[in-house]
Amino acid sequence: MKDKKIFASFLIYLGSALCFLLPFATVSCGGMSVLTMDGEQLAVGTTITQPQPFGPPQRQKIHADPLAFIGLLGGVAGVALSLVGRKMATAAAVSGGVGAVSLLFMQHRMHEKIQGQSGGMATVHMQYGFTLAVSLLVVGAIWNTYMRLERNVAGDVSIPESEAMHNDNQTTSVQEGPLSG
């Protein structure tokens, strides 16, 4: 990667995707932590083992959350689109924005679901992995929007070859005018 700005975009989105390996959410009941899940577990699902006061531990399947998966996909797509270069800056910005918004909706939905299922006894606390992932996805969206706008302002839009040749002919004819004599 020749362009440092593209490399920065790549690192931002790589960081957001790696945040899914960190703790995302902790469920607490009565002030006691019951369950902590990382972003990957939320995005693709997992099976947890819950100890029981009487009897063997109980296994419970936790299904993938589609909004968490979209958030992860936004980070991974941002990595891939950053590798393509500046011409995909708009798509990379959109992937970061969609990923961040989906994670925020996931957070809201998770709070409502846990509150409803527990009758208000359990709470969800979002952890640093979630906060970092959302923050990096937003930064990636802003950074790629900046790169796209910078490209437009700098005139990095290519001029069709026929128009460029027409402009060269006009310049030549002006130089060969009556004053060139």
Secondary structure, 3 states (H helix, E strand, C coil): CCCHHHHHHHHHHHHHHHHHHCEEEEEEECCEEEEEEEHHHHHHCEEEEECCCCCCCEEEEECCCHHHHHHHHHHHHHHHHHHHCHHHHHHHHHHHHHHHHHHHHHHHHHHHHHHHHHCCCEEEEECHHHHHHHHHHHHHHHHHHHHHHHHHHCCCCCCCHHHHHHHHHHHHHHHCCHHHC
